[in-house]
Amino acid sequence: MQHDRARKYGRIAAGVVVIWVLIIGALTGIGKLIMITHNANGNLLGDHTIPHWFAAHRTPTLNHVSLIVSNLGATQDILIVSVVTCAVFLAATRRWRPVIFVAVVMLGELAAFLTIAAIVRRPRPDVPHLDSNLPTSAFPSGHVAATTCLYVAIAILVIGHAHGWWRYLFLIPAVVMPVMITLARLYRGEHHPTDILGSLLFAALWLTATTMLIKPNEDAFRRGRVPLRRRKAADRSPETAPVTR
């Protein structure tokens, strides 16, 4: 039994690693294609026009607001929300699968972002930047990728584990947070639109792969835990239950 479980988890881990490498290869290829076609600061999908439009419409108030919003997608804030999410789900479910899911998603995102950025080395948009001493290059946006992965992962877990209509409210931050971070990063002159699209593509592929392989909600209805509506139906119809002698 233990041997079979170890083999199962080994296959899952191997699948996650293989998919991670393939996604990195695909995103790196897209980034290098942008570079070799001389679109590093070209106008592919508005890469020149949009950052310049935002730069031309800056105000002191928007500068301050964009800084606050942008910091919500920074490593420190993402780490805090990730740790809190893991702690809450571990306490609420007493299962490690949701914790492993969040950890794999976020660590995989960080490692992939650093790897792709180091290989592609795309310059930032040619506008005045509101942030200084940026440690990485433009493609892809780590802020957008991390924010999307984190808040969509939270929505996946809550919708899969909770009951009631309110669980779908977690789709709101899963959509609103990436949009807010995207606008803030574009406004501050740190990314081209195609950097953002690359981040969203990565997040979509990575979240799909990890959700299918890790199955973070698989334990939600195990060991006697059934959806609320089924439990109510069973309570109303005791005559349909099998008789135990």
C-alpha positions as CSV (number, residue, x, y, z in Angstrom):
1,M,0.0,0.0,0.0
2,Q,2.7,2.4,1.0
3,H,4.7,1.4,-2.1
4,D,1.8,2.1,-4.4
5,R,1.2,5.5,-2.8
6,A,4.8,6.4,-3.2
7,R,4.7,5.4,-6.9
8,K,1.5,7.5,-7.4
9,Y,3.0,10.6,-5.8
10,G,6.2,10.0,-7.7
11,R,4.3,10.0,-11.0
12,I,2.5,13.2,-10.0
13,A,5.8,14.9,-9.1
14,A,7.4,13.8,-12.3
15,G,4.4,15.0,-14.3
16,V,4.5,18.4,-12.6
17,V,8.3,18.8,-13.3
18,V,7.9,17.8,-17.0
19,I,5.0,20.2,-17.6
20,W,6.9,23.0,-15.8
21,V,9.9,22.5,-18.1
22,L,7.6,22.4,-21.2
23,I,5.8,25.6,-20.1
24,I,9.1,27.4,-19.5
25,G,10.3,26.2,-23.0
26,A,7.2,27.6,-24.6
27,L,7.3,31.0,-22.8
28,T,11.0,31.3,-23.4
29,G,10.4,30.6,-27.1
30,I,7.8,33.3,-27.3
31,G,10.0,35.8,-25.5
32,K,13.0,35.1,-27.7
33,L,10.7,35.3,-30.8
34,I,9.7,38.8,-29.8
35,M,13.4,39.7,-29.3
36,I,14.7,38.3,-32.6
37,T,12.0,39.9,-34.6
38,H,13.2,43.3,-33.3
39,N,10.0,43.9,-31.3
40,A,11.8,44.3,-27.9
41,N,10.5,47.9,-27.9
42,G,8.5,47.7,-31.1
43,N,4.7,48.2,-31.3
44,L,3.6,44.6,-31.4
45,L,0.1,44.6,-29.9
46,G,0.6,48.1,-28.6
47,D,3.9,47.5,-26.9
48,H,5.0,51.0,-27.8
49,T,1.8,52.9,-27.9
50,I,0.2,51.8,-24.6
51,P,3.2,52.4,-22.2
52,H,3.7,55.9,-23.8
53,W,0.0,56.6,-23.4
54,F,0.1,55.8,-19.7
55,A,3.3,57.8,-19.2
56,A,1.7,60.8,-20.8
57,H,-1.2,60.7,-18.4
58,R,0.6,60.4,-15.1
59,T,-0.4,62.5,-12.1
60,P,1.1,62.6,-8.5
61,T,-2.1,60.9,-7.2
62,L,-2.1,58.1,-9.7
63,N,1.7,57.6,-9.1
64,H,1.0,57.0,-5.4
65,V,-2.0,54.8,-6.0
66,S,-0.2,52.7,-8.6
67,L,2.7,52.2,-6.2
68,I,0.3,50.8,-3.6
69,V,-1.5,48.6,-6.1
70,S,1.8,47.4,-7.6
71,N,3.2,46.4,-4.2
72,L,0.2,44.0,-3.8
73,G,1.8,41.9,-6.4
74,A,5.4,42.1,-5.0
75,T,7.2,39.1,-3.6
76,Q,6.7,40.0,0.0
77,D,2.9,40.6,-0.2
78,I,2.4,37.5,-2.3
79,L,4.4,35.4,0.2
80,I,2.3,36.7,3.1
81,V,-1.0,35.9,1.4
82,S,0.4,32.4,0.3
83,V,1.5,31.5,3.8
84,V,-1.9,32.7,5.3
85,T,-3.8,30.7,2.7
86,C,-1.8,27.5,3.5
87,A,-2.3,28.0,7.2
88,V,-6.1,28.6,6.9
89,F,-6.6,25.5,4.6
90,L,-4.5,23.3,6.8
91,A,-6.4,24.3,9.9
92,A,-9.8,24.1,8.2
93,T,-9.3,20.8,6.2
94,R,-6.5,19.0,8.1
95,R,-5.3,18.0,4.7
96,W,-1.9,18.7,3.2
97,R,-3.0,18.5,-0.4
98,P,-4.3,22.1,-0.6
99,V,-1.1,23.3,1.0
100,I,1.1,21.3,-1.4
101,F,-1.0,22.7,-4.3
102,V,-0.4,26.4,-3.3
103,A,3.2,25.7,-2.6
104,V,3.9,24.0,-5.9
105,V,1.9,26.7,-7.8
106,M,3.7,29.6,-6.2
107,L,7.2,28.2,-6.1
108,G,6.9,26.9,-9.7
109,E,5.7,30.4,-10.8
110,L,8.7,32.1,-9.1
111,A,11.3,29.7,-10.5
112,A,9.7,29.9,-13.9
113,F,9.6,33.7,-13.9
114,L,13.2,34.0,-12.9
115,T,14.3,31.5,-15.5
116,I,12.4,33.0,-18.4
117,A,13.4,36.5,-17.5
118,A,17.1,35.6,-17.3
119,I,17.1,33.9,-20.7
120,V,14.9,36.3,-22.6
121,R,16.4,39.5,-21.1
122,R,13.8,41.9,-22.7
123,P,14.4,45.6,-21.9
124,R,11.7,47.6,-20.2
125,P,9.5,50.0,-22.2
126,D,11.4,53.1,-23.3
127,V,9.5,55.4,-21.0
128,P,10.5,57.0,-17.7
129,H,10.2,54.2,-15.0
130,L,8.6,55.0,-11.7
131,D,10.4,52.1,-10.1
132,S,14.2,51.9,-9.8
133,N,16.8,49.2,-9.4
134,L,14.6,46.5,-10.9
135,P,16.3,43.1,-10.5
136,T,14.9,41.4,-13.6
137,S,13.9,42.1,-17.2
138,A,10.5,42.8,-18.7
139,F,9.3,39.5,-20.0
140,P,7.2,38.1,-18.4
141,S,5.7,40.1,-15.6
142,G,6.4,38.4,-12.3
143,H,3.8,40.6,-10.5
144,V,1.0,39.6,-12.9
145,A,1.9,36.0,-13.0
146,A,2.2,35.6,-9.2
147,T,-1.0,37.5,-8.6
148,T,-2.9,35.5,-11.1
149,C,-1.6,32.2,-9.9
150,L,-2.2,33.0,-6.2
151,Y,-5.8,34.4,-6.4
152,V,-7.0,31.9,-8.9
153,A,-5.5,29.1,-6.8
154,I,-7.4,30.4,-3.8
155,A,-10.6,30.5,-5.8
156,I,-10.1,26.9,-6.9
157,L,-9.6,25.7,-3.4
158,V,-12.5,27.7,-1.9
159,I,-15.0,26.7,-4.6
160,G,-13.9,23.1,-4.3
161,H,-14.0,22.8,-0.5
162,A,-16.8,25.2,0.6
163,H,-20.6,25.1,0.3
164,G,-23.0,27.8,-0.6
165,W,-23.2,30.6,-3.1
166,W,-20.7,32.8,-1.2
167,R,-17.8,30.6,-2.4
168,Y,-18.1,32.1,-5.9
169,L,-17.3,35.5,-4.5
170,F,-13.7,34.4,-4.5
171,L,-13.8,34.7,-8.3
172,I,-13.9,38.4,-7.9
173,P,-10.4,38.8,-6.5
174,A,-9.2,36.1,-8.9
175,V,-10.2,38.5,-11.7
176,V,-9.9,42.0,-10.2
177,M,-6.4,41.6,-8.6
178,P,-4.6,40.6,-11.9
179,V,-6.4,43.4,-13.7
180,M,-5.4,46.0,-11.0
181,I,-1.8,44.8,-11.0
182,T,-1.7,44.8,-14.8
183,L,-2.9,48.4,-15.0
184,A,-0.4,49.5,-12.2
185,R,2.6,47.9,-13.9
186,L,1.7,49.3,-17.3
187,Y,1.1,52.8,-15.8
188,R,4.5,52.7,-14.0
189,G,6.3,51.9,-17.3
190,E,7.6,48.5,-16.2
191,H,6.0,46.2,-18.8
192,H,4.8,46.0,-22.4
193,P,1.3,44.5,-23.1
194,T,2.9,41.4,-24.5
195,D,4.8,40.9,-21.2
196,I,1.4,40.8,-19.5
197,L,0.0,38.4,-22.1
198,G,2.9,36.1,-21.6
199,S,2.3,36.1,-17.8
200,L,-1.4,35.3,-18.2
201,L,-0.6,32.5,-20.7
202,F,1.9,31.1,-18.2
203,A,-0.5,31.3,-15.3
204,A,-3.3,29.6,-17.3
205,L,-1.1,26.7,-18.4
206,W,0.6,26.3,-15.0
207,L,-2.7,26.4,-13.0
208,T,-4.4,24.0,-15.4
209,A,-1.5,21.5,-15.2
210,T,-1.1,21.6,-11.4
211,T,-4.9,21.4,-10.8
212,M,-5.2,18.4,-13.0
213,L,-2.2,16.6,-11.6
214,I,-2.3,17.5,-7.9
215,K,-6.2,17.5,-7.7
216,P,-6.2,19.9,-4.7
217,N,-10.0,19.3,-4.0
218,E,-9.9,15.5,-4.2
219,D,-10.0,15.1,-0.4
220,A,-12.9,17.5,0.0
221,F,-15.6,14.9,-0.1
222,R,-13.7,11.9,1.2
223,R,-14.2,10.1,4.5
224,G,-17.9,10.8,4.8
225,R,-17.8,14.4,3.7
226,V,-20.4,14.9,1.1
227,P,-21.8,18.0,-0.6
228,L,-24.3,19.8,1.6
229,R,-27.3,19.3,-0.7
230,R,-26.7,15.6,-0.8
231,R,-26.5,15.4,3.0
232,K,-29.8,17.3,3.3
233,A,-31.4,15.0,0.8
234,A,-30.2,12.0,2.7
235,D,-31.6,13.4,5.9
236,R,-35.0,13.9,4.3
237,S,-35.2,10.4,2.9
238,P,-34.0,8.0,5.6
239,E,-36.1,5.2,4.1
240,T,-33.8,5.0,1.1
241,A,-30.8,4.3,3.2
242,P,-29.7,0.6,3.3
243,V,-30.6,-1.3,6.5
244,T,-27.6,-2.5,8.5
245,R,-28.0,-5.6,10.6
